[in-house]
Amino acid sequence: MSLKPPLSANDHTVGNAKAVIQVVEYGDYQCPYCGDAYPVTQELVRRYGDKIAFAFRNFPLVEAHPEAFNAAIVAEFAASLGQFWPAHDALYENQGALGPELYGQIVASLGQSAEQFQAAVDAGELEARVRQDMESGLRSGVNGTPCFFINGQRFDPRGGFESLLDAVGQLVERT
């Protein structure tokens, strides 16, 4: 399957936005496998950040992970303030504590009040953004998390998540 839509300025991207190597992860903040992949994606960005564009799209598996959607909303709220990646990191680094207390701490770390957060939630744009990511995942054939795409093509890390580092490393060597 291929990535639909392709990476764009609307995505949460870190690294070199103009890079020819693009890696997209569909993830769920409560998914234990996504939690296992998180250090690998951090290493990917650390190792190849100037040579790749790494993007994250929300794909909360709400039936299995009841806090995943709320966590994605918090990440999107942070994104609306230009702080997606710090919130993203806080959510994964505190995956076992997902819930209102952690969300409140993240909102406060952004210099925002609970009332400001609630107003943003009530406006509906945060939920719409999460649902947009979910819809793009469905169109791209995502049926579980984490799900990776390299240069628009689905990548299956059968050898473990470290195989993502190897695959991207090989592409970097060729470019």
Secondary structure, 3 states (H helix, E strand, C coil): CECCCCCCCCCEEEECCCCCEEEEEEECCCCHHHHHHHHHHHHHHHHHCCCEEEEEEECCCCCCCCCHHHHHHHHHHHHHCCCHHHHHHHHHHCHHHCCHHHHHHHHHHCCCCHHHHHHHHHHCHHHHHHHHHHHHHHHCCCCCCCEEEECCEEECCCCCCHHHHHHHHHHHHHC
